[in-house]
Every structure is written in structure tokens, then in C-alpha cells.
């Protein structure tokens, strides 16, 4: 997972997995939020436009909790 913030574009992108997005789905109930999905309809990432307006001060704060990790097998 990768989180990118483009302050010039005022956009936040959360890449959930490494895959090519096939198309983008707007979330009608959430202004400025869209979801990238692959050909099978699985979520690739989430984009937030006007991020500073929608997230305010929370934009610069990232907390990771209960992150599942996979350790390499020897």
C-alpha cells in the first residue's frame, strides 16, 4: 500500500495494491472521491480531490494500526 499526497493538485491517492487501473468509479455520495478498479472490478486505489478542504488538518497525519505483514520464508 502506498499513500501519495500532491499538494499542488490538492489530491490524495491511496494505492491499495500494485495493479493497473482499468477504469474509475465516482462515489456519488462523497464529493471528490473516486475509486480505481481493475478489469475484474477489484479496487486498485482511492483518489480524493480537494483533499485539504475535505480532510483539513488530518491530511498530514497518517496512523497505521494492525498492519498485516508477510515475512519472507527462508
NORVEN-V368624 format. One record per residue. N is the residue number from 1. RES is the residue in one small letter. PHI is phi in whole degrees, -180 to 180 (999 if undefined). PSI is psi in degrees with one decimal (NA if undefined). OMEGA is omega as a letter, one per 20 degrees, with the letter a starting at -180 (999 if undefined). Layout:
BEGIN
{{N	RES	PHI	PSI	OMEGA} {N	RES	PHI	PSI	OMEGA}}
END
This chain:
BEGIN
{{1	x	999	140.4	a} {2	x	-137	136.9	r} {3	x	-115	126.0	a} {4	x	-123	137.3	r} {5	x	-123	122.0	r} {6	x	-108	97.8	a} {7	x	-66	-33.4	r} {8	x	-65	-42.9	r} {9	x	-86	-8.3	a} {10	x	53	50.1	a} {11	x	-130	146.4	r} {12	x	-121	134.6	r} {13	x	-129	128.6	r} {14	x	-112	107.7	r} {15	x	-88	116.6	a} {16	x	-87	-29.1	r} {17	x	-157	159.9	a} {18	x	-84	100.9	r} {19	x	-160	157.3	r} {20	x	-83	129.5	r} {21	x	-75	134.1	r} {22	x	-92	-42.8	r} {23	x	-154	173.5	a} {24	x	-119	136.9	r} {25	x	-117	122.6	r} {26	x	-75	144.8	r} {27	x	-101	102.5	a} {28	x	-60	-33.9	a} {29	x	-79	-10.0	a} {30	x	-130	97.6	a} {31	x	-57	128.2	r} {32	x	86	4.0	a} {33	x	-114	132.7	r} {34	x	-139	160.1	a} {35	x	-123	129.2	r} {36	x	-89	134.0	r} {37	x	-129	155.8	r} {38	x	-88	-174.5	a} {39	x	-61	-28.5	a} {40	x	-89	0.7	r} {41	x	86	10.9	r} {42	x	-85	142.9	a} {43	x	-69	131.8	r} {44	x	-104	-42.9	a} {45	x	-164	169.8	a} {46	x	-127	130.6	r} {47	x	-115	135.6	r} {48	x	-121	114.9	r} {49	x	-93	155.5	a} {50	x	55	42.7	a} {51	x	-58	-42.1	a} {52	x	-66	-32.2	r} {53	x	-74	-40.1	a} {54	x	-79	-33.8	a} {55	x	-106	-18.6	r} {56	x	58	-136.4	a} {57	x	-64	-25.0	a} {58	x	-68	-12.7	a} {59	x	-58	-37.3	a} {60	x	-89	0.0	a} {61	x	-107	125.4	r} {62	x	-125	127.4	r} {63	x	-123	133.4	r} {64	x	-113	125.1	a} {65	x	-130	143.1	r} {66	x	50	42.0	a} {67	x	-73	124.6	r} {68	x	-83	130.0	r} {69	x	-123	153.6	r} {70	x	-115	122.7	r} {71	x	-90	143.5	r} {72	x	-64	141.2	r} {73	x	-88	129.6	a} {74	x	-78	NA	999}}
END
